[in-house]
């Protein structure tokens, strides 16, 4: 018998697979390009990620890229307005580049 919980688990598993495959593609692209990649623009170009919020994508992708040793730049509206950069509100993250 298929329950709502079973359907939810299947959907979640499918989204996990999509995220994993997208991260592999993003890692490969970020490692080979000379210009930084906007994580929001990259997500917008990949419709398979439409079910994932932008903030969720930024969190997942940035941590994965950071763990791989790629350079990240957080783009903030009012850069330097906070005494500690971690407190700045950012709208996008650029990854990679030289």
C-alpha positions in Angstrom: 0.0 0.0 0.0 1.4 3.4 -1.0 1.0 6.0 1.7 1.6 9.7 1.8 4.8 9.1 3.8 6.0 6.7 1.1 5.3 9.3 -1.6 7.1 11.9 0.4 10.2 9.7 0.8 10.3 8.9 -2.9 10.0 12.7 -3.7 12.7 13.5 -1.2 15.0 10.8 -2.6 14.4 12.2 -6.1 15.3 15.7 -5.0 18.4 14.5 -3.2 19.5 12.8 -6.4 18.9 15.9 -8.5 20.9 18.0 -5.9 23.8 15.5 -5.9 23.9 15.5 -9.7 23.7 19.3 -9.9 26.5 19.7 -7.4 28.7 17.4 -9.5 28.0 19.5 -12.6 28.5 22.8 -10.6 31.8 21.6 -9.2 33.1 20.6 -12.6 32.1 24.0 -14.1 33.5 26.1 -11.3 36.8 24.3 -11.4 37.3 24.9 -15.2 36.1 28.5 -15.7 38.2 31.6 -15.2 35.4 33.8 -14.2 33.3 33.3 -11.0 30.0 31.6 -11.3 26.9 33.2 -9.7 25.2 30.4 -7.8 21.7 32.0 -8.2 22.2 32.4 -12.0 23.5 28.8 -12.3 20.4 27.5 -10.4 18.1 29.6 -12.6 19.7 28.0 -15.7 18.9 24.5 -14.3 15.2 24.0 -14.2 15.5 20.6 -12.4 16.3 22.7 -9.3 13.1 24.7 -9.4 11.6 22.8 -6.4 14.5 24.0 -4.2 14.4 27.5 -2.8 17.2 29.9 -3.7 18.3 30.2 -0.1 18.4 26.4 0.2 20.5 26.1 -2.9 22.9 28.8 -1.7 23.4 27.0 1.6 23.9 23.5 0.1 26.0 24.6 -2.9 28.3 27.0 -1.0 29.1 24.4 1.7 29.8 21.8 -0.9 32.1 24.1 -2.9 33.8 25.4 0.2 34.5 21.8 1.2 36.1 21.2 -2.2 38.4 24.2 -1.6 36.9 26.6 -4.2 36.9 30.3 -3.5 33.6 31.8 -2.5 32.6 35.5 -2.6 29.4 36.5 -0.8 27.6 39.4 -2.5 26.0 41.7 0.0 23.7 44.7 -0.5 25.5 46.8 2.0 29.0 45.3 2.1 30.9 46.3 5.2 27.8 47.4 7.1 28.2 44.7 9.8 31.2 44.5 12.0 31.5 40.7 11.3 31.1 39.7 7.6 29.1 36.6 8.7 26.3 38.9 9.8 26.0 40.6 6.4 22.8 39.8 4.5 23.9 38.5 1.1 21.8 37.9 -2.1 24.2 35.7 -4.0 27.5 33.8 -3.9 30.1 33.7 -6.6 32.2 30.6 -6.8 35.4 29.7 -8.6 37.4 31.9 -10.9 41.0 32.7 -10.7 
